[in-house]
């Protein structure tokens, strides 16, 4: 936890209308690879753990949300910086036409509520440089990103 008078790392979230970085040639067409980070609000580390537990406990609902979001995968990480601040990192591969959170759904509403309470608003975006995946998996990821399913219906 950050000491009250300790210097904190600067946080430079991208504007809400940030279109994202250009994708490297190694990312299959139609997909976006993103690594985002945001500081956890001071004193909210325990609630970050609750948030991730909520998602874990509702894993089946999370899986159902992947299709409309065209999310191929998502992963979340916690990191304590040298200044003692806690940051959350989010790695995602998704179709360019995927939707975001839909707060009319209970899971997405809970997810968004935790986000507003636990982390600072916005995200810093790290620039993708390279992605490596076996061809057969890359093709399956590209198909999922396009239609939100493994095979066309």
C-alpha distance (Angstrom), angle and dihedral (degrees) to the residues before:
residue distance angle dihedral
X1 . . .
X2 3.79 . .
X3 3.79 116.8 .
X4 3.84 111.7 -118.6
X5 3.82 93.9 -111.5
X6 3.81 98.1 31.8
X7 3.79 116.5 118.6
X8 3.78 112.7 -107.2
X9 3.75 126.2 -145.1
X10 3.78 111.9 -101.1
X11 3.79 117.3 -101.4
X12 3.79 118.3 -148.1
X13 3.80 109.1 179.2
X14 3.77 117.0 -167.4
X15 3.81 117.6 -114.5
X16 3.81 115.1 -88.3
X17 3.81 89.9 -112.3
X18 3.83 93.0 54.4
X19 3.81 105.4 139.6
X20 3.78 93.0 -154.7
X21 3.76 132.5 -113.5
X22 3.80 121.7 -61.2
X23 3.78 110.0 -92.8
X24 3.80 119.4 -113.7
X25 3.80 115.7 -115.8
X26 3.82 89.3 -106.0
X27 3.84 92.5 68.0
X28 3.83 108.6 88.5
X29 3.83 113.9 -110.5
X30 3.79 113.5 -90.1
X31 3.82 94.1 28.4
X32 3.80 133.4 102.5
X33 3.79 123.4 -152.3
X34 3.80 113.4 -157.9
X35 3.77 135.8 178.4
X36 3.79 112.0 -174.6
X37 3.79 132.5 176.6
X38 3.77 137.3 -168.0
X39 3.80 134.1 172.4
X40 3.78 118.9 -107.0
X41 3.79 111.8 -122.7
X42 3.80 113.3 -102.0
X43 3.80 110.1 -89.0
X44 3.82 94.6 15.3
X45 3.83 99.6 99.0
X46 3.81 91.4 106.6
X47 3.77 91.1 51.4
X48 3.81 89.4 50.7
X49 3.81 87.2 58.5
X50 3.84 89.6 49.0
X51 3.81 90.1 50.1
X52 3.80 93.4 53.0
X53 3.83 90.3 44.3
X54 3.80 89.6 52.6
X55 3.81 90.2 53.3
X56 3.81 91.2 45.9
X57 3.82 91.9 49.6
X58 3.81 89.8 49.8
X59 3.81 94.3 43.3
X60 3.82 94.5 134.3
X61 3.81 90.2 54.6
X62 3.81 89.0 48.6
X63 3.80 89.4 53.7
X64 3.82 90.4 52.2
X65 3.81 89.9 53.9
X66 3.81 92.7 56.4
X67 3.80 95.0 76.5
X68 3.84 100.0 56.3
X69 3.81 89.5 40.6
X70 3.83 89.6 49.1
X71 3.81 85.1 -135.2
X72 3.79 111.7 164.7
X73 3.79 91.5 -172.9
X74 3.77 141.5 -20.8
X75 3.78 130.4 -164.1
X76 3.80 130.7 -178.7
X77 3.79 127.0 -155.9
X78 3.80 135.5 -172.7
X79 3.81 120.1 -144.4
X80 3.79 131.0 -178.2
X81 3.81 109.7 -147.3
X82 3.81 125.4 -144.1
X83 3.82 89.6 -98.0
X84 3.82 89.9 58.1
X85 3.80 95.3 -108.0
X86 3.78 119.0 135.4
X87 3.78 119.7 -129.7
X88 3.78 130.4 -170.6
X89 3.81 118.2 -142.1
X90 3.80 122.8 -162.2
X91 3.80 122.8 -163.3
X92 3.79 118.4 -168.5
X93 3.77 140.7 168.5
X94 3.79 113.1 -164.4
X95 3.76 144.2 156.2
X96 3.78 114.1 -92.0
X97 3.83 90.5 -123.4
X98 3.81 95.7 49.8
X99 3.77 122.1 124.4
X100 3.77 126.9 -122.4
X101 3.77 129.6 -130.5
X102 3.79 114.9 -35.1
X103 3.80 105.3 -151.4
X104 3.79 91.6 -165.9
X105 3.84 84.2 77.8
X106 3.81 115.6 78.0
X107 3.82 95.0 -130.0
X108 3.80 94.3 49.7
X109 3.81 91.4 45.4
X110 3.83 90.8 53.0
X111 3.80 91.1 44.7
X112 3.82 92.5 51.1
X113 3.80 92.1 45.4
X114 3.80 91.6 54.7
X115 3.79 89.9 46.6
X116 3.82 92.3 54.4
X117 3.82 92.1 48.5
X118 3.80 101.5 39.4
X119 3.79 109.5 38.0
X120 3.76 135.1 42.3
X121 3.82 112.4 -97.4
X122 3.77 115.3 -89.3
X123 3.78 135.3 13.4
X124 3.75 137.6 -102.6
X125 3.79 108.7 -132.9
X126 3.79 122.2 -142.5
X127 3.78 116.8 -147.2
X128 3.81 114.2 -111.5
X129 3.79 113.0 -130.6
X130 3.82 107.6 169.2
X131 3.79 141.4 2.9
X132 3.78 126.7 -168.6
X133 3.77 125.1 -166.9
X134 3.82 134.9 146.9
X135 3.81 111.7 -91.3
X136 3.81 95.5 -114.8
X137 3.82 91.5 52.1
X138 3.81 92.0 44.7
X139 3.80 89.6 53.8
X140 3.83 91.5 48.8
X141 3.82 90.7 48.0
X142 3.79 91.2 49.4
X143 3.84 91.0 50.4
X144 3.84 91.3 49.0
X145 3.80 90.8 48.5
X146 3.80 90.2 52.8
X147 3.82 101.0 45.4
X148 3.81 107.8 8.7
X149 3.80 92.5 -119.4
X150 3.79 138.0 84.3
X151 3.80 94.1 -119.8
X152 3.81 133.1 16.0
X153 3.79 111.3 -96.4
